[in-house]
Amino acid sequence: MVKHFYTSKEVQELLDCGCLRTAQLRIQSMNDELKAKGFWIERGKIPVTFFHEKYPYIERVN
């Protein structure tokens, strides 16, 4: 099965953030950018492809 979104917990692990709130703020910032471009967003989740556009040096999680 293909994963379409990362949750805040997964973003926390991928970015090695100290707390969950930091990951949530990063997701919120990226979602704000997507919303400004006219995309629909899922609160608390970020599309995998967009995440890896912003962080191309982090390997994908299956």
A tleap script that builds the chain and sets N, CA, C and O, in Angstrom:
source leaprc.protein.ff14SB
mol = sequence {
  NMET VAL LYS HIE PHE TYR THR SER LYS GLU
  VAL GLN GLU LEU LEU ASP CYS GLY CYS LEU
  ARG THR ALA GLN LEU ARG ILE GLN SER MET
  ASN ASP GLU LEU LYS ALA LYS GLY PHE TRP
  ILE GLU ARG GLY LYS ILE PRO VAL THR PHE
  PHE HIE GLU LYS TYR PRO TYR ILE GLU ARG
  VAL CASN
}
set mol.1.N position { 0.837 -1.180 0.000 }
set mol.1.CA position { 0.000 0.000 0.000 }
set mol.1.C position { 0.884 1.246 0.000 }
set mol.1.O position { 1.885 1.306 0.714 }
set mol.2.N position { 0.513 2.220 -0.791 }
set mol.2.CA position { 1.276 3.452 -0.909 }
set mol.2.C position { 0.832 4.433 0.178 }
set mol.2.O position { -0.361 4.643 0.397 }
set mol.3.N position { 1.802 5.015 0.840 }
set mol.3.CA position { 1.517 6.002 1.886 }
set mol.3.C position { 1.417 7.377 1.234 }
set mol.3.O position { 2.315 7.789 0.499 }
set mol.4.N position { 0.313 8.089 1.509 }
set mol.4.CA position { 0.088 9.400 0.897 }
set mol.4.C position { 0.384 10.552 1.846 }
set mol.4.O position { 0.727 11.646 1.397 }
set mol.5.N position { 0.258 10.325 3.150 }
set mol.5.CA position { 0.453 11.379 4.145 }
set mol.5.C position { 1.363 10.896 5.267 }
set mol.5.O position { 1.377 9.716 5.614 }
set mol.6.N position { 2.124 11.837 5.826 }
set mol.6.CA position { 2.848 11.596 7.070 }
set mol.6.C position { 2.069 12.274 8.192 }
set mol.6.O position { 1.543 13.372 8.015 }
set mol.7.N position { 2.000 11.617 9.341 }
set mol.7.CA position { 1.369 12.208 10.522 }
set mol.7.C position { 2.426 13.011 11.283 }
set mol.7.O position { 3.614 12.961 10.963 }
set mol.8.N position { 1.979 13.738 12.277 }
set mol.8.CA position { 2.917 14.543 13.064 }
set mol.8.C position { 3.923 13.656 13.800 }
set mol.8.O position { 5.077 14.049 13.971 }
set mol.9.N position { 3.507 12.482 14.231 }
set mol.9.CA position { 4.421 11.558 14.915 }
set mol.9.C position { 5.515 11.077 13.952 }
set mol.9.O position { 6.681 10.976 14.335 }
set mol.10.N position { 5.142 10.786 12.720 }
set mol.10.CA position { 6.121 10.347 11.723 }
set mol.10.C position { 7.078 11.480 11.363 }
set mol.10.O position { 8.277 11.250 11.200 }
set mol.11.N position { 6.559 12.695 11.238 }
set mol.11.CA position { 7.418 13.842 10.947 }
set mol.11.C position { 8.387 14.076 12.104 }
set mol.11.O position { 9.552 14.408 11.881 }
set mol.12.N position { 7.921 13.907 13.318 }
set mol.12.CA position { 8.789 14.055 14.487 }
set mol.12.C position { 9.948 13.067 14.415 }
set mol.12.O position { 11.093 13.433 14.682 }
set mol.13.N position { 9.662 11.827 14.057 }
set mol.13.CA position { 10.709 10.812 13.953 }
set mol.13.C position { 11.648 11.089 12.780 }
set mol.13.O position { 12.863 10.943 12.914 }
set mol.14.N position { 11.092 11.491 11.625 }
set mol.14.CA position { 11.919 11.751 10.449 }
set mol.14.C position { 12.866 12.926 10.654 }
set mol.14.O position { 14.025 12.878 10.241 }
set mol.15.N position { 12.367 13.983 11.295 }
set mol.15.CA position { 13.179 15.186 11.495 }
set mol.15.C position { 13.950 15.151 12.818 }
set mol.15.O position { 14.728 16.058 13.114 }
set mol.16.N position { 13.732 14.113 13.596 }
set mol.16.CA position { 14.386 13.965 14.895 }
set mol.16.C position { 14.128 15.188 15.770 }
set mol.16.O position { 15.039 15.734 16.394 }
set mol.17.N position { 12.852 15.605 15.799 }
set mol.17.CA position { 12.436 16.742 16.621 }
set mol.17.C position { 12.369 16.309 18.084 }
set mol.17.O position { 12.049 15.160 18.392 }
set mol.18.N position { 12.670 17.234 18.963 }
set mol.18.CA position { 12.638 16.929 20.383 }
set mol.18.C position { 11.240 16.695 20.919 }
set mol.18.O position { 11.037 15.836 21.777 }
set mol.19.N position { 10.266 17.457 20.417 }
set mol.19.CA position { 8.898 17.293 20.919 }
set mol.19.C position { 7.921 17.276 19.749 }
set mol.19.O position { 8.227 17.737 18.649 }
set mol.20.N position { 6.754 16.740 20.015 }
set mol.20.CA position { 5.734 16.611 18.992 }
set mol.20.C position { 5.249 17.962 18.497 }
set mol.20.O position { 4.909 18.105 17.322 }
set mol.21.N position { 5.212 18.945 19.369 }
set mol.21.CA position { 4.734 20.284 18.997 }
set mol.21.C position { 5.591 20.899 17.887 }
set mol.21.O position { 5.063 21.586 17.013 }
set mol.22.N position { 6.878 20.667 17.911 }
set mol.22.CA position { 7.767 21.177 16.867 }
set mol.22.C position { 7.387 20.593 15.509 }
set mol.22.O position { 7.336 21.311 14.510 }
set mol.23.N position { 7.124 19.297 15.478 }
set mol.23.CA position { 6.711 18.647 14.233 }
set mol.23.C position { 5.371 19.197 13.766 }
set mol.23.O position { 5.172 19.400 12.568 }
set mol.24.N position { 4.449 19.441 14.692 }
set mol.24.CA position { 3.142 19.983 14.339 }
set mol.24.C position { 3.266 21.381 13.749 }
set mol.24.O position { 2.533 21.728 12.823 }
set mol.25.N position { 4.176 22.179 14.268 }
set mol.25.CA position { 4.389 23.527 13.728 }
set mol.25.C position { 4.976 23.473 12.318 }
set mol.25.O position { 4.617 24.279 11.460 }
set mol.26.N position { 5.873 22.527 12.086 }
set mol.26.CA position { 6.426 22.358 10.732 }
set mol.26.C position { 5.332 21.950 9.754 }
set mol.26.O position { 5.265 22.470 8.640 }
set mol.27.N position { 4.472 21.016 10.171 }
set mol.27.CA position { 3.371 20.580 9.321 }
set mol.27.C position { 2.426 21.741 9.043 }
set mol.27.O position { 1.986 21.930 7.910 }
set mol.28.N position { 2.120 22.507 10.062 }
set mol.28.CA position { 1.222 23.649 9.896 }
set mol.28.C position { 1.800 24.654 8.898 }
set mol.28.O position { 1.076 25.190 8.059 }
set mol.29.N position { 3.085 24.901 8.993 }
set mol.29.CA position { 3.740 25.828 8.073 }
set mol.29.C position { 3.675 25.322 6.630 }
set mol.29.O position { 3.374 26.085 5.713 }
set mol.30.N position { 3.960 24.033 6.436 }
set mol.30.CA position { 3.900 23.463 5.088 }
set mol.30.C position { 2.468 23.441 4.564 }
set mol.30.O position { 2.239 23.695 3.382 }
set mol.31.N position { 1.503 23.140 5.432 }
set mol.31.CA position { 0.101 23.133 5.017 }
set mol.31.C position { -0.375 24.535 4.655 }
set mol.31.O position { -1.169 24.698 3.729 }
set mol.32.N position { 0.103 25.552 5.378 }
set mol.32.CA position { -0.240 26.930 5.038 }
set mol.32.C position { 0.258 27.273 3.634 }
set mol.32.O position { -0.425 27.953 2.868 }
set mol.33.N position { 1.443 26.800 3.315 }
set mol.33.CA position { 2.005 27.038 1.982 }
set mol.33.C position { 1.168 26.343 0.907 }
set mol.33.O position { 0.903 26.921 -0.147 }
set mol.34.N position { 0.754 25.105 1.175 }
set mol.34.CA position { -0.081 24.382 0.221 }
set mol.34.C position { -1.444 25.063 0.049 }
set mol.34.O position { -1.959 25.171 -1.064 }
set mol.35.N position { -2.009 25.515 1.155 }
set mol.35.CA position { -3.319 26.174 1.112 }
set mol.35.C position { -3.241 27.464 0.296 }
set mol.35.O position { -4.169 27.783 -0.447 }
set mol.36.N position { -2.145 28.202 0.430 }
set mol.36.CA position { -1.952 29.433 -0.332 }
set mol.36.C position { -1.858 29.157 -1.836 }
set mol.36.O position { -2.195 30.011 -2.656 }
set mol.37.N position { -1.395 27.957 -2.184 }
set mol.37.CA position { -1.310 27.570 -3.597 }
set mol.37.C position { -2.641 27.036 -4.116 }
set mol.37.O position { -2.777 26.740 -5.303 }
set mol.38.N position { -3.632 26.913 -3.214 }
set mol.38.CA position { -4.950 26.474 -3.646 }
set mol.38.C position { -5.248 25.007 -3.432 }
set mol.38.O position { -6.263 24.512 -3.922 }
set mol.39.N position { -4.397 24.301 -2.719 }
set mol.39.CA position { -4.617 22.883 -2.460 }
set mol.39.C position { -5.463 22.674 -1.214 }
set mol.39.O position { -5.452 23.500 -0.302 }
set mol.40.N position { -6.191 21.571 -1.180 }
set mol.40.CA position { -6.888 21.149 0.030 }
set mol.40.C position { -5.854 20.537 0.954 }
set mol.40.O position { -4.886 19.936 0.488 }
set mol.41.N position { -6.044 20.680 2.250 }
set mol.41.CA position { -5.079 20.142 3.202 }
set mol.41.C position { -5.778 19.234 4.203 }
set mol.41.O position { -6.989 19.328 4.405 }
set mol.42.N position { -5.009 18.365 4.821 }
set mol.42.CA position { -5.464 17.524 5.920 }
set mol.42.C position { -4.765 18.031 7.167 }
set mol.42.O position { -3.537 17.996 7.249 }
set mol.43.N position { -5.526 18.497 8.127 }
set mol.43.CA position { -4.942 19.049 9.343 }
set mol.43.C position { -4.175 17.962 10.098 }
set mol.43.O position { -4.687 16.866 10.323 }
set mol.44.N position { -2.951 18.284 10.479 }
set mol.44.CA position { -2.117 17.345 11.230 }
set mol.44.C position { -1.392 16.333 10.377 }
set mol.44.O position { -0.701 15.457 10.898 }
set mol.45.N position { -1.542 16.447 9.063 }
set mol.45.CA position { -0.868 15.532 8.142 }
set mol.45.C position { -0.274 16.346 7.005 }
set mol.45.O position { -0.740 17.443 6.694 }
set mol.46.N position { 0.765 15.790 6.388 }
set mol.46.CA position { 1.404 16.458 5.263 }
set mol.46.C position { 1.601 15.438 4.139 }
set mol.46.O position { 2.014 14.310 4.409 }
set mol.47.N position { 1.316 15.805 2.892 }
set mol.47.CA position { 1.542 14.863 1.794 }
set mol.47.C position { 3.014 14.453 1.711 }
set mol.47.O position { 3.913 15.284 1.842 }
set mol.48.N position { 3.236 13.180 1.496 }
set mol.48.CA position { 4.588 12.627 1.445 }
set mol.48.C position { 5.427 13.324 0.376 }
set mol.48.O position { 6.579 13.680 0.626 }
set mol.49.N position { 4.861 13.519 -0.806 }
set mol.49.CA position { 5.635 14.131 -1.895 }
set mol.49.C position { 6.045 15.559 -1.568 }
set mol.49.O position { 7.173 15.960 -1.855 }
set mol.50.N position { 5.139 16.333 -0.970 }
set mol.50.CA position { 5.469 17.713 -0.619 }
set mol.50.C position { 6.515 17.758 0.495 }
set mol.50.O position { 7.420 18.592 0.468 }
set mol.51.N position { 6.388 16.870 1.461 }
set mol.51.CA position { 7.381 16.803 2.534 }
set mol.51.C position { 8.771 16.575 1.962 }
set mol.51.O position { 9.734 17.218 2.379 }
set mol.52.N position { 8.875 15.652 0.997 }
set mol.52.CA position { 10.187 15.332 0.435 }
set mol.52.C position { 10.675 16.375 -0.564 }
set mol.52.O position { 11.857 16.382 -0.907 }
set mol.53.N position { 9.803 17.251 -1.036 }
set mol.53.CA position { 10.264 18.409 -1.798 }
set mol.53.C position { 10.982 19.379 -0.866 }
set mol.53.O position { 11.988 19.982 -1.241 }
set mol.54.N position { 10.463 19.524 0.345 }
set mol.54.CA position { 11.049 20.434 1.332 }
set mol.54.C position { 12.272 19.831 2.008 }
set mol.54.O position { 13.195 20.554 2.385 }
set mol.55.N position { 12.283 18.519 2.161 }
set mol.55.CA position { 13.386 17.822 2.827 }
set mol.55.C position { 13.879 16.695 1.922 }
set mol.55.O position { 13.653 15.522 2.219 }
set mol.56.N position { 14.552 17.039 0.817 }
set mol.56.CA position { 14.958 16.000 -0.152 }
set mol.56.C position { 16.043 15.053 0.361 }
set mol.56.O position { 16.246 13.981 -0.210 }
set mol.57.N position { 16.734 15.432 1.420 }
set mol.57.CA position { 17.825 14.611 1.947 }
set mol.57.C position { 17.345 13.547 2.929 }
set mol.57.O position { 18.151 12.747 3.404 }
set mol.58.N position { 16.061 13.521 3.241 }
set mol.58.CA position { 15.508 12.527 4.158 }
set mol.58.C position { 14.892 11.418 3.342 }
set mol.58.O position { 14.112 11.672 2.424 }
set mol.59.N position { 15.245 10.168 3.678 }
set mol.59.CA position { 14.738 9.018 2.927 }
set mol.59.C position { 13.259 8.797 3.196 }
set mol.59.O position { 12.756 9.095 4.280 }
set mol.60.N position { 12.574 8.271 2.190 }
set mol.60.CA position { 11.144 7.977 2.319 }
set mol.60.C position { 10.910 6.782 3.232 }
set mol.60.O position { 11.713 5.850 3.287 }
set mol.61.N position { 9.783 6.834 3.951 }
set mol.61.CA position { 9.371 5.729 4.805 }
set mol.61.C position { 8.219 5.024 4.112 }
set mol.61.O position { 7.277 5.670 3.655 }
set mol.62.N position { 8.289 3.704 4.032 }
set mol.62.CA position { 7.207 2.940 3.354 }
set mol.62.C position { 6.164 2.496 4.309 }
set mol.62.O position { 5.195 1.850 3.909 }
savepdb mol mol.pdb
quit
